[in-house]
Amino acid sequence: MKLLLLVMVCCFSALPALSAETAPFAEFVSPADSLPHLRFFADGKVTLNDRCPVRKVSLNPRMGASYVNGEPIGFC
């Protein structure tokens, strides 16, 4: 019983850490555009694409880029 309580306390104490928002990896180059490009903080490079290649929606600044030939591709 004590072990079960210990496991429950550990799990519930970790919940706030799991739900905390992460810092963005990038910023929008021109936020006024409907589908703006992203500029990544790590290297200052701007994404080649202006929309998610999967869902065709705006890029997500909290998701890291995939680099193709040294250029970043943003995702949603």
CORZIBEL-V578491 format. One record per helix or strand. SS is the DSSP state (A for helix, B for strand). FROM is the first residue (numbers start at 0). TO is the last residue. Records with the same first field share a line. If there is no record, write none. Layout:
BEGIN
SS->FROM-TO  FROM-TO
END
This chain:
BEGIN
A->1-18
B->25-27  37-39  45-45  65-67  70-72
END
